[in-house]
Amino acid sequence: MSLNPLFDDIVAGAELPEVLRVPALYAYLLSERETVRVHPWWDAEEHGRFYGGAGLEHAWSHPESEITLRVAGRSVTLSVAEVRGVALHAARSWRHHRVGGVALPAAGANGLVRPIQARDRRYARKLLQAATRAVGPRNESVVIPLVGVDASQWVSAHVLATVVPEIVLQGHPRRAAWTRVIDRASADLAVTTVVALDPRAEFTDDEIDALLEASDDRHVAMPAQRTYDGTVDGLGAAETGGPVPWGILSDHPAEDLDPLESVVSVPLLRGRSVAMASSLLRDTLKSDAHLSCTQFARALRTRAGVRVLTTVRPVLEEPLHIFDEKAPKVGGGAGDRGIAAAIVDQIGFDLIAWRPGDGAVVVPSLRWRRPRPDAQRWAIKICAPAGRQGAVWGDMHFARGLASALRRRGHTVVIDAFGAQNRSTAYLDDVNVVVRGPYRIDPPKTGINLQWIISHPDDISRDELSSFDQVFAASVSWSKQVGQRWGIDVTPLLEATDVDLFTPRGVARTDEIVFVGTARGIARPSVVAPLRAGIPVRVYGPDWRPFIPHSAIAARTVPHSELPCRYESASIVLNDQWPAMRRHGFIAMRPFDVVAVGGRVISEDVEGIGEIFDGAVVTYRDAEHLVELLRMDPETLFPDRDTLARIAERIRSEHSFDARATVLMETARTAGRGLRR
C-alpha cells in the first residue's frame, strides 16, 4: 500500500536519484523536501511556499487544511481529510479490481482506451494526456483500464477521477486477456471510433490523432511500433507458413522504414495499439472476447484491412507485466509471402528464401540491394538504450552526427541501441562501427568491424580489441601505449562535433556560467566547487539533488537542438572528464561542440586539449584553481570574439564528423581489400 496518498512512489521516485538503492520515501526525507514533486496532481512545492516548510509534512499534520488538485486545466480544492477519504475508499477496492461510482462519458466521435499496468514509470504522463484529451478541445470519451496496477497507481487514478469525472476507470487482474480488457472498455464507450494504446508505449497527441484519422469502417490503423531495443516490432504481420505470423521487418533497424510511404497496407494487425471503428471491434469480439493478439488479428482479417503508419514509431519502453498469452500452435498458411516480399523489395532488399526463425515463425533471408556500386550499409552500435531514455545520452548524439556524415557520402546508415547489439538482421550490414562507451559490445560475425573507443579505457581488454578489424581511440597517448603493450594497431581518432547542429547562431553572450551533464553519482568538482565558493552555476542535467542546491538546477534536461544557443550565449561552459579519460588523454565531446559555436570553455586539463582548442579552452589544475579562474574577468581569460570565430571555423573543419567519416570510410575500403573478415 501507499504510505501516504499524497506521496506517489513512482512520481516522487522520478525526482530522486537514490531510489535505485533505497525506498522513494527514504530518499525524499534525505533530500531538499521543499522542492520535490511528490504527487502527479498536487503541487506540494507551492503548498509549502504558502504555508512554509515542506508541503507534504504540513498537509498531513493539518488535516483540516485545503489542497488544490490540478489536472488538464481543471482544479478541485479539498481538505486533506477529504483526500484521505478518497484514497481510503479507493484502496479498499484495489485488491478486488472493482471501480464504482464513476459516471460514464458522454457519447462522441472518438474514444480512447489507455490501459495502465503495474510499475509503469511513465504512468502519470499517460493519465494526464488521457485526461487532457477528455476535457480539452478534442472532447474524447476516455476509458482507463487499470490492469494489475500498484496500490499507489490505483489511488492516484481515483484522485484524478475526482478532478476529471468524465474519465472512466476500470479494474482488471494482471492476467486479463488484452481483448477482454478492450472489449469491456468499448462497452463503456458510446463512440464511432476507438483507439487503444499499448500500455508500454508513449504516444504524442498528433500520433494518436493520425491513427484515428487513418481508420474507417473498412480499415484499422496501427503504428510501426518498436521493441524495447529500438528495432521494428513488426510492420503489421503476414502469414508466411509458421504457426505464428511474421512481424513484417521485425528486428530490422527503424531506419529501414524510411523508404516506405507514410501509410502501408499489410495483411494482419500486430501488437496492442490500434484505431478502429467501434462497430468493427464489437463484431470481431462478439462470439469470443478472450482471444490472443494473433487470434484477434486473424479474426479481424475477414472484416477489415490494416493500415500501418510508418512514421509513427513509439518504442515499447516498459516491460510487459500483463496480458500473458500463449503462442498459437496452428498457422494460417503461407499466402502472404507475396505481399511481404513486395514490402521488402520497396525498402531495397532482395528476398532469397524463406527459412524457420525463432519462435515458430518463418522469416525471409534477404540481401541488401546497393543503390550504387560504391555504397555500403553501415551499422553504428552504441551503449545508449533506445527510446526517450537513450535520447539524452551523448552516445546517441555522437551516433547521429556520424550517421549524417556517412549519409552525405552516399551510404545507408542504421543506429543500433545497446539492446540491439545482437539483432538477427546484422548479416545485412557491410560495416559495423562499435562506439565503445561504458559497456562492451562484441562485433557481429559478419561484415567489416571497426571499434571507436571514446570513454572508459580502463575497462578495455586485449581480448576485446583483438576481435575487431581495426580499432580507433579518442586519445593519442592511449592509442600509442596500448599498441606497444598489446601489439595491436590502435589509431588515434578524437571525438568530433556535428556541424549540422553546432554552428554559430549569432546569439548574444550573457554572464551565465553553464554546466550540461549528469551527476554520474558523484560530486563532480567542476560544479560543486564553484557553488560552494558562492559562484552561481546553472546546471542542466539529472541526478544532481544529492550534491547541489535545487536552486542551481536550471533543468533536468535540455533538448539537444537547444544546446548550440545555450553554449554560444554562456559566458563560460564548464567541462570535466571521467577520471580514467583524463588520465589517459581522452577529450570529451563537449569542448568540440562548445568551441564549434564560438563558445568558451573552462575544463580540467587533459593531454592535448590546449593545442587542439588554442585559447578557446582554458584549463584548471584543481578545484581551488577553478574557483580562481571563475572569479576573473572572462574577457581577460579568453581571446576576443573574432579570434574565437576563427578557432570555431577551424574546429568545424578539422574536427567534424565529416572529417572522421572520411577516415572510417578509407579504413573500411582497406579492410574490404584484404584485412581479416
C-alpha positions in Angstrom: 0.0 0.0 0.0 1.0 3.6 -0.4 2.4 5.0 2.8 0.7 8.3 2.1 -1.8 9.1 -0.7 -0.2 12.4 -1.2 3.2 10.7 -1.8 3.3 8.8 -5.1 6.3 6.5 -5.1 6.7 6.5 -8.8 6.3 10.2 -9.4 8.5 11.2 -6.4 11.0 8.5 -7.4 11.5 10.1 -10.8 12.8 13.2 -9.0 15.1 11.3 -6.6 18.3 9.6 -7.9 18.7 7.4 -4.9 15.6 5.3 -5.5 17.6 2.6 -7.1 19.2 2.0 -3.7 16.6 3.0 -1.1 12.7 3.4 -1.0 11.5 6.7 -2.5 10.1 8.0 0.8 13.5 7.5 2.4 15.3 9.3 -0.4 12.7 12.1 -0.1 13.4 12.5 3.7 17.1 13.0 3.0 16.6 15.5 0.2 15.5 19.1 -0.1 11.9 18.1 0.6 10.5 21.6 -0.2 11.4 21.2 -3.8 10.4 17.5 -4.6 7.4 16.8 -6.7 5.6 14.1 -4.8 2.2 13.7 -6.5 1.0 13.9 -10.1 -2.0 16.2 -9.4 -0.9 18.2 -6.4 1.9 20.8 -6.2 3.5 20.2 -2.8 6.1 22.8 -3.5 3.5 25.5 -4.0 1.7 24.4 -0.9 4.9 24.6 1.1 5.7 28.1 -0.1 2.3 29.3 1.0 2.4 27.7 4.5 6.1 27.5 5.0 8.3 24.4 5.0 7.8 21.1 3.1 4.3 20.8 1.7 3.8 17.2 2.4 4.6 17.4 6.1 2.4 20.5 6.5 -0.6 19.0 4.7 -0.5 15.7 6.6 -0.1 17.3 10.0 -3.0 19.7 9.3 -5.9 17.5 8.0 -8.3 20.5 8.1 -6.1 22.4 5.6 -7.0 22.6 2.0 -5.0 21.4 -1.0 -5.7 22.1 -4.7 -5.6 19.3 -7.2 -5.0 20.4 -10.8 -5.3 18.3 -13.9 -5.7 19.3 -17.6 -6.8 22.8 -16.8 -9.2 21.7 -14.1 -8.8 22.3 -10.4 -10.6 21.0 -7.3 -9.9 22.1 -3.7 -10.4 19.6 -1.0 -9.4 19.3 2.6 -6.6 16.8 3.4 -9.1 14.7 5.3 -11.3 14.6 2.2 -8.4 13.5 0.0 -7.6 10.8 2.6 -11.2 9.7 2.4 -11.0 9.3 -1.4 -7.8 7.4 -1.0 -9.1 5.0 1.6 -12.3 4.3 -0.4 -10.1 3.5 -3.5 -7.7 1.4 -1.5 -10.4 -0.8 -0.2 -11.3 -1.9 -3.7 -7.8 -2.2 -5.0 -7.2 -6.0 -4.5 -10.6 -6.8 -5.9 -10.1 -4.6 -9.0 -13.5 -3.0 -8.5 -14.3 0.5 -9.6 -17.6 2.0 -8.8 -19.4 5.3 -8.6 -17.9 6.8 -11.8 -20.2 8.3 -14.4 -20.0 7.1 -18.0 -18.6 9.5 -20.5 -20.8 11.3 -23.0 -21.1 9.9 -26.5 -18.8 11.3 -29.1 -17.0 10.6 -32.3 -13.8 9.2 -30.8 -12.9 7.2 -27.8 -9.5 6.5 -26.2 -8.7 3.3 -24.3 -5.5 3.9 -22.3 -4.5 0.8 -20.2 -2.1 1.3 -17.3 0.0 -1.5 -15.9 2.0 -2.0 -12.7 5.3 -0.3 -12.2 5.0 1.9 -15.2 7.4 4.8 -14.6 5.6 7.0 -17.0 2.0 6.2 -16.0 1.3 9.7 -14.7 2.1 11.3 -18.0 -0.2 8.8 -19.8 -3.0 9.5 -17.4 -2.5 13.3 -17.8 -2.6 13.0 -21.6 -5.8 10.9 -21.4 -7.5 13.4 -19.1 -6.5 16.3 -21.3 -8.0 14.6 -24.3 -11.2 14.1 -22.4 -11.7 17.7 -21.2 -9.7 19.6 -23.9 -10.8 20.6 -27.4 -10.8 17.0 -28.6 -13.6 16.2 -26.1 -12.9 12.5 -26.4 -14.5 9.7 -24.3 -11.8 8.1 -22.3 -11.6 4.7 -20.5 -8.6 3.9 -18.4 -8.3 0.2 -17.6 -6.1 -0.3 -14.5 -4.6 -3.7 -15.1 -2.8 -5.3 -12.2 -1.6 -1.9 -11.0 0.2 -1.0 -7.8 -1.8 0.5 -4.9 -0.3 4.0 -5.3 -1.2 4.0 -9.1 -4.8 2.9 -8.2 -5.2 5.6 -5.6 -3.7 8.3 -7.8 -6.0 7.4 -10.7 -9.0 7.6 -8.4 -7.9 11.0 -7.1 -7.6 12.0 -10.8 -11.2 11.0 -11.4 -12.4 13.4 -8.7 -10.9 16.2 -10.8 -11.9 14.8 -14.2 -15.1 12.7 -13.6 -15.6 12.4 -17.3 -13.0 9.6 -17.5 -14.0 6.0 -16.8 -11.8 3.8 -14.6 -11.9 0.1 -14.9 -10.1 -2.6 -12.8 -8.6 -5.8 -14.1 -6.4 -8.5 -12.7 -2.9 -8.9 -14.1 -3.6 -12.0 -16.2 -6.6 -10.5 -18.0 -6.7 -11.1 -21.8 -6.0 -8.0 -23.8 -9.1 -8.5 -25.9 -11.2 -8.8 -22.8 -9.9 -5.5 -21.5 -10.6 -3.8 -24.8 -14.0 -5.4 -25.1 -15.1 -4.2 -21.7 -13.7 -0.7 -22.3 -15.5 -0.4 -25.6 -18.8 -1.3 -23.9 -18.4 1.9 -21.9 -17.7 4.0 -25.0 -20.6 5.3 -27.0 -18.4 6.4 -29.8 -17.9 5.8 -33.5 -14.1 5.2 -33.5 -11.9 3.9 -30.7 -8.1 3.9 -30.3 -6.5 1.5 -27.9 -2.8 2.0 -26.9 -0.2 -0.4 -25.7 0.5 0.3 -22.1 4.2 0.1 -22.6 4.4 2.9 -25.1 4.0 6.7 -25.1 2.3 8.5 -28.0 2.2 12.2 -28.8 -1.3 13.7 -29.4 -0.5 14.1 -33.0 0.3 10.4 -33.3 -3.0 9.4 -31.7 -4.9 11.8 -34.0 -3.1 10.3 -37.0 -4.2 6.8 -36.0 -7.8 7.9 -35.6 -7.8 9.7 -38.9 -6.3 6.7 -40.8 -9.1 4.3 -39.6 -12.6 3.9 -41.1 -15.4 1.4 -41.3 -13.3 -0.9 -43.5 -9.7 -0.3 -42.2 -8.0 -0.4 -38.9 -4.8 1.7 -38.3 -1.7 0.8 -36.3 1.7 2.3 -35.6 5.0 0.9 -36.7 5.9 0.1 -33.1 9.4 -0.7 -32.0 10.6 -3.1 -29.3 12.5 -2.0 -26.2 15.8 -2.3 -28.2 14.6 0.2 -30.9 14.2 -2.4 -33.7 10.9 -2.8 -35.5 8.4 -5.0 -33.7 6.5 -5.6 -36.9 5.1 -3.5 -39.8 1.9 -5.4 -39.3 2.2 -9.1 -39.8 2.0 -11.7 -42.6 1.2 -15.4 -42.8 4.4 -16.9 -44.1 4.0 -20.6 -43.2 4.6 -20.8 -39.5 2.1 -21.1 -36.6 3.0 -17.5 -35.7 2.7 -14.8 -38.4 5.9 -13.0 -39.3 6.0 -9.5 -37.9 7.0 -7.7 -41.2 10.5 -6.3 -40.9 10.7 -7.4 -37.3 14.2 -7.0 -35.8 15.1 -4.5 -38.5 16.5 -1.1 -37.5 13.9 1.6 -37.7 15.8 3.4 -40.4 14.7 0.6 -42.8 11.2 2.0 -42.7 12.3 5.3 -44.2 11.9 4.4 -47.9 8.2 3.4 -47.4 5.2 5.6 -47.9 3.7 7.1 -44.8 0.8 4.6 -44.9 1.3 1.0 -45.9 -1.4 -1.8 -46.2 -0.5 -5.1 -44.7 -2.4 -8.4 -44.2 -2.6 -8.6 -40.4 -2.7 -6.4 -37.4 0.2 -6.8 -34.9 0.6 -5.6 -31.4 -1.8 -3.9 -29.0 -2.1 -0.4 -30.4 -4.9 0.1 -32.9 -7.6 2.5 -34.1 -10.8 1.1 -35.5 -14.5 1.6 -35.8 -16.2 0.6 -32.6 -18.8 -1.5 -34.5 -15.9 -3.4 -36.1 -14.4 -4.1 -32.7 -17.7 -5.3 -31.3 -18.4 -7.6 -34.3 -14.9 -9.1 -34.1 -15.3 -9.9 -30.4 -19.0 -10.8 -30.4 -18.5 -14.5 -30.3 -15.4 -14.6 -28.1 -13.8 -11.8 -26.2 -10.9 -13.9 -24.8 -8.6 -14.1 -27.8 -4.9 -13.8 -28.1 -3.5 -11.0 -30.1 -2.8 -13.4 -33.0 -6.3 -14.8 -32.9 -7.8 -11.4 -32.8 -5.7 -10.3 -35.8 -6.8 -13.4 -37.8 -10.5 -12.9 -36.9 -10.3 -9.2 -37.8 -8.7 -10.0 -41.2 -12.0 -11.2 -42.7 -13.7 -7.9 -41.7 -11.1 -5.1 -42.4 -7.9 -4.2 -44.0 -4.9 -3.0 -41.9 -3.0 0.3 -42.4 0.3 0.9 -40.8 1.5 4.5 -40.2 5.2 4.1 -40.8 6.2 7.4 -39.4 4.5 6.7 -36.0 7.2 4.7 -34.3 6.8 4.6 -30.5 9.1 2.4 -28.5 7.8 -0.2 -26.1 10.0 1.1 -23.3 8.3 -0.6 -20.4 8.5 -4.4 -19.7 5.1 -6.1 -20.2 3.8 -7.2 -16.8 0.3 -8.1 -18.0 -1.5 -9.8 -20.9 0.4 -13.1 -20.8 -0.6 -15.1 -23.9 0.4 -18.4 -25.4 1.6 -18.6 -28.9 -0.7 -20.3 -31.4 0.1 -23.9 -32.4 -1.6 -23.8 -35.8 -0.7 -21.4 -38.5 -2.7 -19.6 -41.2 -0.8 -20.9 -44.2 1.8 -19.1 -46.4 -0.5 -17.0 -48.5 1.0 -13.6 -47.6 4.5 -14.2 -48.7 4.0 -12.2 -51.9 2.8 -9.2 -50.0 5.6 -9.4 -47.6 8.1 -9.8 -50.4 6.8 -6.6 -52.1 7.3 -4.6 -48.9 10.8 -6.0 -48.5 11.5 -5.0 -52.1 10.3 -1.4 -51.5 12.9 -0.8 -48.8 15.7 -2.1 -51.0 16.2 -5.8 -50.2 16.1 -8.9 -52.4 14.3 -11.9 -50.9 16.5 -15.0 -51.3 14.5 -17.7 -49.4 12.1 -18.4 -46.6 13.5 -20.2 -43.5 12.4 -21.2 -40.0 13.2 -18.5 -37.4 13.0 -18.3 -33.7 9.6 -18.7 -32.0 7.7 -20.8 -34.6 7.8 -18.2 -37.2 9.0 -18.4 -40.8 11.2 -15.4 -41.8 12.9 -14.3 -45.0 16.6 -14.4 -45.9 17.5 -11.1 -47.5 20.2 -9.4 -49.4 20.7 -5.6 -49.4 20.4 -4.1 -52.9 23.1 -1.5 -53.3 21.7 1.8 -54.7 25.1 2.4 -56.4 28.3 0.3 -56.7 30.4 2.1 -54.0 27.5 2.4 -51.5 27.8 0.5 -48.2 25.3 -0.3 -45.4 26.8 0.9 -42.1 25.6 0.0 -38.6 26.6 2.2 -35.7 26.3 0.3 -32.4 26.2 2.3 -29.2 25.8 1.8 -25.4 22.7 4.1 -25.1 19.3 2.5 -24.7 16.5 3.1 -27.2 13.6 5.4 -26.8 13.3 8.5 -24.6 15.8 7.3 -22.1 18.6 6.9 -24.6 17.7 10.1 -26.5 19.6 12.2 -23.9 22.8 10.1 -24.0 25.8 11.7 -25.6 26.4 8.4 -27.3 23.2 8.8 -29.2 24.0 12.3 -30.4 27.5 11.0 -31.3 26.0 8.3 -33.5 23.5 10.6 -35.1 26.3 13.1 -36.0 28.4 10.3 -37.5 25.4 8.8 -39.4 24.6 12.1 -41.0 28.2 12.5 -42.2 28.2 9.0 -43.7 24.8 9.5 -45.4 26.2 12.7 -47.1 28.7 10.4 -48.7 26.1 8.1 -50.2 26.0 5.4 -47.6 23.0 3.8 -45.9 23.3 4.1 -42.1 21.4 2.5 -39.2 21.9 3.0 -35.5 21.7 0.1 -33.0 20.9 0.9 -29.4 22.6 -1.2 -26.8 19.8 -3.8 -26.7 20.0 -4.3 -30.4 23.7 -5.2 -30.5 22.9 -8.8 -31.5 19.9 -8.3 -33.7 19.3 -11.1 -36.2 19.4 -8.9 -39.2 23.0 -7.8 -38.7 24.1 -10.1 -41.6 22.7 -7.4 -43.9 25.3 -4.8 -42.8 28.6 -4.2 -44.7 30.4 -2.2 -42.0 29.9 -2.2 -38.2 31.2 0.7 -36.1 31.1 -0.1 -32.4 31.3 3.2 -30.4 32.8 1.9 -27.2 31.4 3.8 -24.2 30.6 2.4 -20.7 29.8 -1.2 -21.9 31.5 -3.7 -24.0 29.8 -4.5 -27.4 31.2 -7.5 -29.2 31.3 -7.3 -33.0 28.9 -9.3 -35.3 30.3 -12.3 -37.0 29.7 -10.7 -40.4 30.9 -7.5 -42.1 33.9 -5.3 -41.5 34.1 -4.5 -37.8 35.6 -1.2 -36.6 35.8 -0.1 -33.0 35.9 3.5 -31.8 36.7 3.9 -28.1 35.5 7.2 -26.7 35.5 6.5 -22.9 36.1 4.1 -20.1 39.6 3.0 -21.3 40.3 1.2 -18.0 37.6 -1.4 -18.9 39.2 -2.3 -22.2 40.9 -5.7 -22.6 43.3 -7.1 -25.2 40.7 -9.8 -26.0 38.1 -7.2 -26.8 40.3 -5.2 -29.2 41.6 -8.3 -31.0 38.0 -9.1 -32.2 37.9 -6.1 -34.5 39.4 -5.5 -37.9 40.6 -2.0 -36.8 40.5 -0.1 -33.5 40.3 3.7 -33.1 40.6 5.6 -29.8 39.8 9.2 -28.9 43.3 9.6 -27.3 46.7 9.9 -28.9 48.7 8.8 -25.9 46.5 5.8 -25.0 46.5 4.6 -28.6 50.3 4.5 -28.6 50.6 2.9 -25.2 48.1 0.1 -25.9 49.6 -0.5 -29.3 53.0 -1.0 -27.8 51.8 -3.1 -24.9 49.4 -5.5 -26.7 50.8 -5.4 -30.2 47.5 -4.2 -31.7 47.3 -1.3 -34.1 45.2 1.4 -32.4 44.7 4.5 -34.4 44.0 7.9 -32.7 40.7 9.3 -33.7 39.4 12.1 -31.5 35.8 12.9 -30.8 34.1 15.4 -33.0 31.2 17.8 -33.4 28.1 17.6 -35.5 28.3 20.7 -37.8 24.7 20.2 -38.9 23.8 21.5 -35.5 26.8 23.1 -33.8 27.3 26.3 -35.9 27.2 29.9 -34.6 23.7 31.4 -34.5 24.7 35.0 -33.6 23.3 34.7 -30.1 24.3 37.4 -27.6 26.6 36.3 -24.8 25.3 36.5 -21.3 27.1 36.3 -17.9 25.8 32.8 -17.2 28.2 30.0 -16.2 26.7 26.8 -17.5 27.2 23.1 -17.0 25.4 20.4 -19.0 25.5 16.8 -18.0 24.5 14.1 -15.4 26.0 14.0 -11.9 27.1 10.4 -12.6 26.5 9.6 -9.0 29.4 11.8 -7.7 30.0 15.3 -6.6 31.6 16.5 -9.8 34.2 19.1 -8.8 33.6 21.4 -11.8 30.1 22.0 -10.5 30.3 21.6 -6.7 33.5 23.6 -6.1 32.2 26.9 -7.7 28.8 26.6 -6.0 30.5 26.1 -2.6 32.5 29.2 -3.3 29.4 31.2 -3.9 29.8 31.4 -7.7 26.5 30.8 -9.5 26.4 27.9 -11.9 23.3 27.0 -14.0 23.2 23.2 -14.1 21.3 21.3 -16.8 21.1 17.5 -16.1 19.6 14.8 -13.9 20.6 13.2 -10.6 22.1 16.4 -9.0 19.8 16.6 -6.0 22.2 14.8 -3.5 25.1 17.2 -4.4 24.0 20.7 -5.1 21.1 23.1 -4.0 18.0 22.7 -6.1 18.1 26.4 -6.9 21.2 25.7 -9.0 19.4 23.1 -11.2 18.1 25.0 -14.2 16.5 21.9 -15.7 16.8 18.2 -15.5 17.4 18.1 -19.2 17.9 20.4 -22.2 16.8 19.5 -25.8 19.9 18.7 -27.9 18.7 21.1 -30.5 18.9 24.0 -28.0 22.5 23.3 -26.9 24.2 25.4 -29.6 22.3 28.5 -28.4 22.9 27.6 -24.8 26.7 27.2 -25.4 27.0 30.3 -27.5 25.1 32.5 -25.1 27.0 31.3 -22.0 29.8 33.4 -20.6 31.6 30.1 -19.7 30.8 26.4 -20.2 32.3 24.1 -17.6 33.8 20.7 -18.5 35.3 17.8 -16.7 36.1 14.2 -17.6 35.7 10.7 -16.2 39.0 10.3 -14.2 40.1 7.4 -16.4 39.5 9.6 -19.5 41.5 12.4 -18.1 44.3 10.1 -17.0 44.6 8.5 -20.5 44.2 11.6 -22.6 40.5 11.2 -23.8 38.9 14.5 -24.6 35.1 14.6 -24.3 32.8 15.8 -27.0 31.6 18.8 -25.1 34.6 21.1 -25.8 34.3 20.3 -29.5 30.6 21.3 -29.5 31.1 24.5 -27.4 34.0 25.8 -29.3 32.4 25.0 -32.7 29.7 27.6 -32.0 32.2 30.2 -30.7 31.8 29.4 -27.1 34.3 29.5 -24.2 35.2 26.5 -22.0 37.0 26.1 -18.7 38.0 22.4 -18.4 40.0 20.0 -16.4 43.4 19.7 -18.1 43.6 16.8 -20.5 46.6 16.0 -22.6 46.4 17.8 -25.9 43.4 19.9 -25.1 45.3 23.2 -25.2 46.8 22.6 -28.6 43.6 21.5 -30.2 41.4 24.4 -29.0 44.0 27.1 -28.8 42.8 29.7 -26.4 39.1 28.8 -26.6 39.6 26.2 -23.8 41.2 27.3 -20.5 42.3 24.5 -18.2 42.4 24.3 -14.4 44.7 22.2 -12.1 42.3 21.7 -9.2 39.2 23.0 -7.5 40.9 25.9 -6.0 42.4 27.0 -9.3 38.9 26.6 -11.0 37.4 29.0 -8.5 40.2 31.4 -9.0 39.7 31.4 -12.8 35.9 31.9 -12.4 36.4 35.0 -10.3 38.4 36.6 -13.1 37.0 38.6 -15.9 36.3 36.2 -18.8 37.4 38.8 -21.3 40.9 38.6 -19.9 40.9 34.8 -19.9 39.8 34.1 -23.5 40.6 35.5 -27.0 38.4 38.2 -28.5 35.3 37.3 -30.4 36.9 37.5 -33.9 39.7 35.1 -32.7 37.2 32.8 -31.2 35.3 32.8 -34.5 38.4 31.7 -36.4 39.1 28.9 -33.9 35.4 27.8 -34.2 35.7 27.7 -38.0 38.9 25.5 -37.7 37.2 23.1 -35.3 34.2 22.7 -37.6 36.6 21.9 -40.5 39.2 19.7 -38.8 37.2 18.1 -36.1 33.7 17.5 -37.6 32.1 14.1 -38.0 32.5 14.6 -41.7 36.3 14.6 -41.2 36.0 11.5 -39.0 33.8 9.7 -41.6 36.5 10.1 -44.2 39.0 8.2 -42.0 36.5 5.4 -41.3 35.5 5.1 -44.9 39.1 4.7 -46.0 39.7 2.1 -43.3 36.6 0.2 -44.4 37.8 0.2 -48.0 41.2 -1.1 -46.9 39.6 -3.8 -44.8 37.4 -4.8 -47.7 40.5 -5.3 -49.9 42.3 -7.6 -47.6 42.1 -7.3 -43.8 40.5 -10.2 -41.8 36.8 -10.6 -42.5 
